């Protein structure tokens, strides 16, 4: 008891008031309410996804809805994690967006499938599963009384960035998005752009903003630029923001500084993959179905935090979303 009294007395002497403590914590980025919501989806192969084959394993994943402070129906950003799972960057962006009056719906695509990460074995889950999960999340959001279904954007990272980029394809929307809701914007961070899909320039007429770093050797931003040029030539609003010193996962506040090598992580950075007949993904070098055992698959990419790039990207994303959601 004496020890406890001394602690209280010290706090009173130095003048730590509740108001000062609240200011230090930063209550603006706290969600007003958090809900864990089930999402009915499927676990399927990439070929099943590409051919519209729904004869796959029913799976119930979870989404974390953080309702921002505010009244009525609010705008929402769906957040899709990458190959490392629910990493600290998901928490970072949730808090930053909540502070801006934007709710977030962070999808966990791994836990229900018995996975924690797939960095070291990308074949454990078809890459296009996340797109279906994302579409199915719209069914949930569209029915929620605190969500404005006309103001939902999509933001994803790495594998989730790839899903974000290609979720914009009208063909995929027609096959799998039954919600009646469309995203107002797409924000892929350091996505995998090594695959060319059928009709991949026929995307929704919504803005796409891609963020990545020049030295990224997991998903090189240079591999996205030809696709971006094809999209622009087709009349779409697509922009790339490139940070000269940012490695992969640069927005992870707990990432290594400087970036560290992860020897077991698999990267398709040297591969050229194309969707062939019957939804088969083909390695263009071998003309055989693509596999993560192919010689083009590399290992040992760098991952690490870049505070400067993170701050710049945060400012840019918030500004973009304020416009997309008509918050200004």
N, C-alpha and C positions, 0 to 999 in steps of 0.2 A: 504493500500500500504506500509506503514512503516513496518508493521509486516512482510510482504512478503520480503521486502528488508533485514530485520534482519536475516531471515532464510537463504537466499542465501549467505549473508556475512559470517554467521557462517560456512556454508558448505565449503566455500572457505578457511576460516582460518584453519580449521582442515584438509584440503587437501584431501577431498573425490573426487578422480578422477574417470572418467567413467571406466577406466580399472580396478581400484581396486574394484569398485562396481560389475563389471562383474565377477571378480574372486570370490567375496564373494557369489554372487547368485549361481554360478556353472552352467555355460551355457552348459556344456557337457551333462547334463541330460535333456535338452530341446529337444522336438521333432522338426524336421525341418518343419513338416507339420502335421496337425491333420484333419482327415476326419471322419464324422459320416455317416456310410453306412447302408442301409436297408438290412435285411436278411429275406428272405421268408421261414417261417417254419410252424409248426403245434402246436396246443395245444392239447395234447392227454393224455390218461390215461396210466399208466404203462402196463396194460394188452394190450392195443392197440399197444404200442411200442414193447412189447415182441412177439406179434403175427404178426407184420408187417402190421397192419391195419391202412391205411392212410386216412380212412374216419373220419377225425377229423377237428377241427376248424382251418382254415388258419389264421396265425398270422404273422405280420411283426415286428420283433424286430430290435434293433439297435446295431451296433458294433462301438466302437471308435478305429479307426486306427490311431496310432501315428507312423509316419514314422521317423525313427532315422536319425540322420545326417549321410550323406554318399551319394554315387552315385550308380545309377543302381538299380538292383533288390536286395533287402536285405532280410535276414532271419527274420522270424516273430514268436513270441510266442502268441498263442491264450490264453487269460486269462478268466477263468470262475469263477464268484463270487459264494459265498455261500448263505446260508439261510438269511443272513442279507442284501443282495443286494450289490450294488456298494460301498463297504466299503473302508476305507483309505488304506488298504493293496493293493488294485488294483492300486491306484495312486503310492504307494511306489514302487511296482514291475515294473510298467510302466517306471518310471523315472530311476530306477536302470538298467533295461535292455536297455532302449534307450541310456543311457550313455555308454553302452558296444557295441553300434553299432547294436543293435537288435531292430527291430520294434515290436510293440505290437498291438494286436487286442482284446480289452476288450469287452466282450459281456454283454449286459443288458437283462437278461432273465425275468425281472419282469415288467418294466414300461408298456410295450405294453399289458401285461396281467392284468393290474390294480392292481399290487402288489407292495409293498415296502419292505416287509420282510415276511418270513413264519416261523421264529423261534418258534413262539407261536402257530402256527397251520400248521404243515407240510403237512396236507392233502389238503391244498389250491392248490397245484400243484404237479402233478406226478413227482417223483424224476428223472425219465428217460427222461423227456422233454429236459433237458440240453444236453443230448447226441445228440439228433436230432438237436438242435440248433447249437451245435459244428460242426456236419457234414455239415449242411447247410452253416456255415460260410466259409467252404472250397470252396464252389462254388464261393463265392464273392472274396476270396483271390486269387484263381487260375486265375481269370480274371484281376487282378490288375497289372498295368505295373510296379509298384515299389516293387512287392513281388516276391521272388524266391520260386516257388511252390515246389521245391525239398528240401527246408529248412524251414519247418513249424513245430513247436513243440507245445504241449498242456500242459497247467499248470492250475490247479484249486484248489479251497479251500473249505474244508468241504463238503457241498452238491455238490459244483463244483469239489471238489477233488474226490468224488465218481464217478461223471460223467467222469472225466479225466481217472480214473483207468479203468473203464469198457468200455470206448470208444475204448479201445484197442482190444475188443473181435471181432474176425473175423466174427462171426455170426451176430453181430450188424452192422458191416461194410457192409456185403453182403446185408442186408435188407435195410439199410438207407443211406449209404454213396455213392452217385452217382457222386461225384465230379471227380473221377479219381486220387485224391490226397491222399497220406498217410502221417501221422505224422511221423517225424523222431525220436521223443521221447515223453514220457509221464511223467509229474511231478506232482503227486497228493500231496497236503498238507492236513494233518489230515483228510483223507477221512472216510466215513462211510463204514465199511466192514462187516456189520451185515447180508448181503444177499448173498446167494449162487445162482448163475444163471446156467442154463443149458450150458454145454460146456464152462465154464468160465476159463478153463486153455488153451483153444485154442485161443491165442491172437497173434497179429501181432509180427513179429520178430524185435521188436524195444525195446530199453532200457526203463525200468520203474524205476523211483527214487521216493520213498515215504518219506515224511518228517512229523514228528509229535513229540509230547511230552509225556513223561512217565506218568505225572499226568492228561492227558487229560481225562475228564469224560463226554465229549459230544460224541466224537467218539474215544473210546479207541484204541490206537495203538496196544494193545495186541490182538484185534479182527482181525487185518489185518495180523498178523504174520502167522497164519495157512494157509491163502490163499497164502501168499508169498512163503511159503515152498512148496505148491502144484505147484505153477508156476515154481519155481526153479527145482522141480523134473521133470517137463515137458520140461526142457531145456531152460528156458527163462532167460534173463538178467534183474533181479529185485533186487533192494537193498532198505533197510530201514535205514534211519538216524533218530536216536532217541535222543531227548534232555531231560536231567533228570529233569529240572525244568520248562519246558515249558507247559503252559496250552493251551487250545483250542484257536485258532486265535492268536497265539503268535507273528505273524508277523504284526499285526495291530499296527502301531506306535502311535495311539491315544487310544489304549486299556488301561484298568485299570492296575495299578501297586500298590499292588499285584492284582492277578486275583480276579474278583468279581463274586458273584453268581447271576444268572439270573433266578429267580423263575418260570417264566412262560414258559421258553424255553423247548421244547420237545426233548427228546433224546431216540433213540432206542437201547441204549447201552446194555440193558439187554435182548434184543430180539434175537431170532434165526429165520431168515426168509429164505425161500427157494422157488425158482420158481417151481411151480407145473404144471400139465397139463393145456393146454389152456392159458398159460401165467398168471396164478393166483399166486400171492405171498402169501405163506402160513406161518402162525405162527407155528413153529414146536412144540411148547409147547401145543397149543390147537388143532392143526391140522385143523384150520379154516382159512379162508382168513384173512390176516394181516390187522389190522386197528390201527390207532393212538389212538384209545380208549382202546386198549388191555392193560392188567395189566402190561405187561413187559415194557411199555413206561414210562420212568422216566422224572422228571422235575428238574430244578435247577442246570444245569451244570455251571462250572466256565469258564470264558473267561477273558483273559488278555494278556498284552504285555510282552514279554521277550526280552530285547535288546540284551542279549548275544546270545541267540538262533537265533534271527533274523540276527545278523551279521554273525554268522557261516553259517546259511542256505544261505544267500546271496552269500557268497564266494563260497560255494559248488555248488549252482545252476549255477552261472556264469561260473565256471570252467567246469561243466558238459556240458553246452550249447555251450561253445567255442569248445569243442571236437565234440559234435553232429553236429554242424554247420560248422565244419572245419574252424574255424576262426583263429586258431593258425598257 
